[in-house]
Amino acid sequence: MDSVIELDLKPFRPGREPADQLTRGRRPDWLRVRMPDSPGYREIKGLMRGHGLHTVCEEAMCPNIGECWGRGTATFLLMGDTCTRSCGFCKIKTGRAGLLDEDEPYRVAETIAMMGLKHAVLTSVNRDEQPDGGAHIFAEVIRQIRRLQPGCTIEVLIPDFMGKWDALQLVMDERPEILNHNTETVPRLYKRVRPQAKYPRSLELLRQAKQMVPAGVTKTGIMVGLGETMDEVLQVMDDLRAVDVDIMTIGQYLQPSRFHLPIERYWTPEEFRIIHQEGMARGFRWVESGPLVRSSYHADGQADQLVLKPATSR
């Protein structure tokens, strides 16, 4: 069953906050989502459990899980379900991670082949205790997918590897069709939102990735609702275009529990529409902007248009 998003558009003038600004408390109507339940959803859940795999869809409580799983797409979470970082927005548990499962790449690729995927999205927890941050796991999964499911396009949503560019090179040498690394928020909020990350380091990763594979597609995403302003969002867009990022996603932050950062306010559908227009005007090849947008939302469509049909995407 698909997600239900009801849009209640109200006039908005850039530079001003809506008079009826919604903040903490009851979610607005446009963020209502039905509980997932479809044959496709149940099939994917069974496959993941049967192969001992994790998805970021479940671990991060993605609101689009019903829609995406219902049409046969999912984002695989590599290297376990425990992250070595403690970002203030993320539902994935933090702590000391266990040993890496070196057989995981094969099981992921086998599942992708069983699902008959044409596009696969791979992400991971942060594994800062690993010398390469787990980059070799990403590389091996890509190799296994190429072997078991030829023709499947691949998007990797990677951590920053603590700025170890030789680790990034391991991934880029396998030529994923889309290299994604989320900047998550505006620079002013980094210490509160991403205490172990650095905004300049994320920008440099995206710049390095494009230099390593100039023909490759790079992608990033941010959340809004944590206290940023429209001007700050637009400045992030300018910074990303300066390092030639192709795709940007923007969605509403939703507090996963009372122990996570509070929602400062809900951005309106009209504001998301303005962000989309501003992004396209700046030269992004694709901007996915909406209240329920997450990093992998419509990722298969992005690959189809920008990788498989590059001549018609500009």
C-alpha positions in Angstrom: 0.0 0.0 0.0 1.5 3.3 -1.0 2.2 6.2 1.3 -0.4 8.9 1.4 0.8 12.5 1.3 -1.9 15.1 1.4 -0.7 18.6 0.3 -2.3 21.6 1.9 -0.6 24.5 0.1 -0.7 28.0 1.5 0.7 31.2 0.1 4.4 31.7 1.0 6.7 34.6 0.3 10.4 33.8 0.4 12.3 35.4 3.2 9.3 35.3 5.6 8.1 32.6 7.9 4.5 31.5 7.3 2.1 33.2 9.8 0.7 29.8 10.8 4.1 28.2 11.2 3.9 24.7 12.6 6.4 23.7 15.2 6.7 20.9 17.8 3.6 18.9 18.5 1.0 17.3 16.1 2.3 16.6 12.6 0.6 18.5 9.8 -1.7 16.6 7.5 0.8 16.5 4.7 3.0 14.2 6.8 0.4 11.5 7.4 1.6 8.1 6.2 -0.3 4.8 6.1 1.2 1.7 7.8 3.1 -0.4 5.3 1.3 -3.6 4.2 1.5 -5.1 0.7 2.7 -8.3 -0.9 5.9 -6.6 -2.1 6.6 -5.3 1.4 6.1 -8.7 3.0 8.3 -10.4 0.4 11.2 -8.0 0.9 10.9 -8.3 4.7 11.1 -12.1 4.4 14.1 -11.9 2.1 16.0 -9.6 4.5 15.3 -11.7 7.5 16.1 -15.0 5.7 19.5 -13.7 4.6 20.4 -12.0 8.0 20.5 -8.5 6.3 19.6 -5.0 7.5 18.0 -2.1 5.7 18.3 1.5 6.5 14.6 1.7 5.7 13.8 -0.1 8.9 16.7 1.0 11.1 16.1 4.7 10.4 12.3 4.4 10.4 11.9 5.8 6.9 8.4 7.0 6.3 8.5 5.8 2.7 9.1 2.1 3.5 5.7 1.0 2.4 5.9 2.8 -0.9 9.4 1.7 -1.8 9.2 -1.9 -0.6 5.8 -2.2 -2.2 7.4 -1.6 -5.6 10.4 -3.8 -4.9 13.1 -1.3 -3.9 15.1 -1.2 -0.7 18.3 0.3 0.7 20.7 -2.2 2.1 22.5 -1.3 5.4 26.0 -2.8 5.4 28.3 -3.6 8.3 25.8 -4.3 10.9 23.2 -2.3 12.7 25.4 -0.4 15.2 27.0 2.9 14.4 30.2 4.3 15.9 28.9 7.8 15.8 26.1 9.5 17.7 24.3 11.9 15.4 21.4 13.8 17.0 18.9 12.9 14.4 19.5 9.3 13.6 17.5 6.3 14.9 20.2 3.7 14.2 21.7 2.6 17.5 25.2 3.7 18.5 27.9 1.9 20.4 30.8 -0.5 19.9 30.2 -2.3 16.7 31.0 -6.0 16.3 33.4 -7.7 13.9 32.8 -7.1 10.2 31.0 -9.9 8.4 33.2 -10.5 5.3 30.5 -12.8 3.8 27.9 -10.0 3.8 28.7 -8.7 0.3 27.8 -12.1 -1.2 24.5 -12.4 0.7 23.6 -8.8 -0.3 24.3 -9.5 -4.0 22.5 -12.8 -3.8 19.4 -11.1 -2.4 19.6 -8.4 -5.1 19.7 -11.1 -7.7 16.8 -13.0 -6.2 14.8 -9.7 -6.2 15.8 -9.1 -9.8 16.7 -5.5 -9.1 17.6 -3.2 -11.9 19.0 -0.6 -9.4 20.5 -1.3 -5.9 21.2 1.2 -3.2 23.9 0.4 -0.6 24.6 2.3 2.6 26.2 1.6 5.9 26.7 2.6 9.5 29.9 4.5 10.3 32.7 2.1 11.2 35.4 4.6 12.3 37.3 1.8 14.2 38.1 0.2 10.9 41.3 1.4 9.1 39.4 2.0 5.9 36.1 2.8 7.5 34.7 -0.3 5.8 35.4 0.9 2.3 36.5 -2.6 1.2 33.0 -4.0 2.1 31.4 -1.4 -0.3 33.9 -2.4 -3.0 33.3 -6.1 -2.6 29.5 -5.7 -2.6 29.8 -3.8 -5.9 32.0 -6.6 -7.4 29.5 -9.3 -6.2 26.5 -7.5 -7.7 28.3 -7.1 -11.0 28.9 -10.8 -11.0 25.5 -12.1 -9.8 23.2 -9.4 -11.3 24.8 -8.0 -14.4 23.3 -4.8 -15.7 22.1 -3.7 -12.2 23.0 0.0 -11.6 24.4 0.7 -8.2 24.2 3.7 -5.8 26.4 3.8 -2.7 25.6 6.1 0.1 28.9 6.2 2.0 30.2 7.7 5.3 33.0 10.2 5.1 35.7 7.6 6.0 37.2 10.3 8.3 38.7 12.0 5.3 40.8 9.0 4.2 40.8 9.5 0.5 42.5 6.2 -0.3 39.5 4.5 1.2 37.2 6.6 -1.0 39.4 5.5 -4.0 38.7 1.8 -3.1 35.0 2.5 -3.7 35.4 4.7 -6.7 37.7 2.2 -8.4 34.6 -0.1 -8.7 32.7 2.6 -10.6 29.4 2.8 -8.8 26.9 4.6 -11.1 26.0 7.1 -8.3 28.2 8.1 -5.4 26.0 9.6 -2.6 27.3 11.2 0.7 24.9 13.2 2.7 25.8 16.6 4.1 22.7 16.3 6.3 22.4 20.0 7.5 23.8 23.5 7.3 27.3 24.3 8.6 26.0 26.3 11.6 24.2 23.3 13.0 26.9 20.6 12.6 28.2 20.5 16.2 24.7 19.8 17.4 23.4 17.6 14.6 26.6 15.8 13.5 29.1 16.2 16.3 31.7 13.7 14.9 31.4 15.0 11.3 32.8 18.1 9.5 31.0 20.1 6.8 34.2 20.9 4.9 35.2 17.3 5.0 31.9 16.2 3.4 32.3 18.8 0.7 35.8 17.6 0.0 34.7 14.0 -0.3 32.1 15.0 -2.9 34.8 17.0 -4.7 37.3 14.1 -4.6 34.7 11.6 -5.8 34.0 13.7 -8.9 37.7 14.2 -9.6 38.3 10.4 -9.3 35.5 9.6 -11.7 34.6 12.7 -13.7 31.9 11.0 -15.6 30.3 9.6 -12.5 27.1 11.0 -10.8 27.5 12.5 -7.3 24.6 13.1 -4.9 23.9 14.4 -1.5 21.0 15.3 0.8 20.0 17.5 3.7 17.1 17.6 6.2 15.2 20.8 7.2 13.4 21.5 10.4 16.4 21.6 12.8 16.6 25.4 13.0 18.2 26.3 9.6 17.0 29.2 7.5 16.1 29.4 3.8 19.2 31.5 3.2 21.4 28.8 4.8 19.8 26.1 2.7 20.5 28.1 -0.5 24.1 28.6 0.6 24.6 24.9 1.0 23.2 24.5 -2.5 25.8 27.0 -3.8 28.6 25.1 -1.9 27.5 21.8 -3.5 27.3 23.1 -7.0 30.8 24.5 -6.5 32.0 20.9 -6.2 29.8 19.8 -9.1 27.3 17.7 -7.2 24.6 16.4 -9.7 21.7 15.3 -7.4 20.3 16.8 -4.2 17.6 15.5 -1.9 15.8 17.7 0.7 13.3 16.4 3.2 11.6 17.2 6.5 13.4 16.0 9.7 11.1 13.8 11.8 12.2 13.3 15.4 12.5 9.4 15.8 12.2 9.5 19.6 12.1 11.9 22.6 15.9 11.3 23.0 16.7 12.8 19.6 16.9 16.4 18.5 13.5 18.2 18.6 11.8 19.5 15.5 12.1 23.2 15.4 9.4 23.6 12.8 7.7 21.9 9.9 8.6 23.3 6.4 5.6 23.6 4.2 5.1 21.9 0.8 5.3 25.3 -0.8 8.7 25.9 0.7 9.9 22.5 -0.6 8.6 23.6 -4.1 10.7 26.8 -3.9 13.8 24.8 -2.8 13.3 22.6 -5.9 13.1 25.6 -8.2 16.1 27.2 -6.6 18.1 24.0 -6.9 17.3 23.5 -10.6 18.1 27.1 -11.3 21.6 26.5 -9.8 22.3 23.7 -12.2 21.6 20.5 -10.3 20.6 17.7 -12.7 18.0 16.4 -10.3 16.4 17.9 -7.1 14.1 15.7 -5.0 12.4 18.1 -2.6 9.4 17.3 -0.4 8.3 16.7 3.2 8.8 12.9 3.1 11.8 12.8 0.8 14.8 10.7 2.0 18.2 10.0 0.4 17.0 7.0 -1.6 13.6 8.2 -2.5 13.1 7.7 -6.3 16.7 6.6 -6.6 15.8 4.1 -9.3 14.3 7.0 -11.4 17.4 9.1 -10.9 19.6 6.2 -12.2 17.3 5.6 -15.1 17.3 9.3 -16.2 20.9 10.3 -15.4 22.8 7.1 -15.9 20.9 5.0 -18.4 19.6 8.0 -20.4 22.3 10.7 -19.9 21.8 12.3 -23.3 18.2 13.3 -22.5 18.7 14.3 -18.8 20.2 17.7 -19.3 
